[in-house]
Amino acid sequence: MNAKPHPLLGVSAALKRVEEDLNFAARSDAKVLITGESGVGKEVVARLIHHRSSRDRGPLVTINCAGVPDTLLASELFGHVRGSFTDAYTDKRGWLEQAHGGTVFMDEVGEMSPQMQGLLLRFLENGEIQRVGSDRRQTIVDVRVITATNRRLIDRVEAKEFREDLYYRLNVIRIDIPPLRSRPEDIPILFEHFIRQCSARQGVVVPRISPDALERLVGCQWPGNARQLRNVAEGLVVRARNGVITALDLPRDLFAVGPHASTGANESHEPPLTRVDTLLDRMMSDRESFWTAVYEPFMSRNITRDDLQEIVRRGLQLSEGNYKNLPSVFNIPADDYKRLVSFLRKFQAHSPIQHLHTARAELRERPTPFRRAIGE
């Protein structure tokens, strides 16, 4: 049985509407589509729906559709039979079979390829499972399907990148989770919860947060939403001096202007730093490694695949379009080249090498750190 999740934490009217929607969804067995930016808590809402439903004694299987290469996703979802591909030494049940009698939560469903979308649609129509490599349908499973995405799927439908029939199959009950910056009154409650949680995990006394530090936290844009807030809380627990978190303890990159920040007066008249700019600046100016500046936030889903693709594109501009020069641009050992390329291919973040003759002109439009990177 799955551990019972914490209830939603916050006092905002927007969060109360989410609470009402998830309670409504829990009373039915209909498919649910949860939308919202990365890090807002879509998985938390999915878990609450499951545990408040009649299926709470059944399994809850969570699938990150963007975290599994498309070549393996069909096998993981539907299972496979022995000998269907290299290393398939035995028959294997897929995640959908494992979730029989319970719920399957498919996160980042918008990242599915057209082929996988077709396979999922066929399953949703009749509940039949056909394992990879099998010439017959194995069984019918009883699962409740909850999906989530940080994309506007209707836009992908219009762009012919997502099947319209699948979209309407999934979008029976819709729950939209607003970003953290639109409900700042929830930040103190969430932050206190994360501080207590992290302190207990590390076995230290719960630090007190000073009023000035809390005020600055509430004023942040939080592009990574609650997940970013949790990560900041964990770092602050170990940095707290004399049991108090002050404004001086807050991470310096927390206040970089993000893609959602308002455009206030800019005394330097330079374009504002985006989230991608900030990460690149850490590698270009601070000489931080790609593995800590970019890889770790991506794997913890604090940045999106779009962010990762843009970072790679900018890196290729600085390396004259040569992937073999990326290790030096990204401050990683040359021996890590194969690991880097493998990672980018796995998450489809490699960038086509084209239009690179405009690279230097484009970089000249970026803020000072990137002009330094091209020797200006």
Secondary structure as UniProt FT lines:
FT   HELIX           13..26
FT   STRAND          32..35
FT   TURN            38..39
FT   HELIX           42..51
FT   TURN            54..57
FT   STRAND          60..64
FT   TURN            65..66
FT   HELIX           70..78
FT   STRAND          79..80
FT   TURN            82..83
FT   TURN            86..87
FT   STRAND          92..93
FT   HELIX           95..98
FT   TURN            99..101
FT   STRAND          103..107
FT   HELIX           109..111
FT   HELIX           114..126
FT   STRAND          128..129
FT   STRAND          139..140
FT   STRAND          144..149
FT   HELIX           153..158
FT   TURN            159..160
FT   HELIX           164..170
FT   STRAND          173..176
FT   HELIX           180..182
FT   HELIX           184..186
FT   HELIX           187..202
FT   STRAND          208..209
FT   HELIX           211..218
FT   TURN            223..224
FT   HELIX           225..239
FT   TURN            242..243
FT   STRAND          244..245
FT   HELIX           247..249
FT   HELIX           252..255
FT   TURN            259..260
FT   TURN            267..268
FT   HELIX           275..284
FT   HELIX           291..295
FT   HELIX           296..299
FT   TURN            300..301
FT   HELIX           305..318
FT   TURN            319..321
FT   HELIX           323..325
FT   HELIX           326..329
FT   TURN            330..331
FT   HELIX           334..336
FT   HELIX           337..346
FT   TURN            347..348
FT   HELIX           356..358
FT   HELIX           359..364
FT   HELIX           368..373
FT   TURN            374..375
//
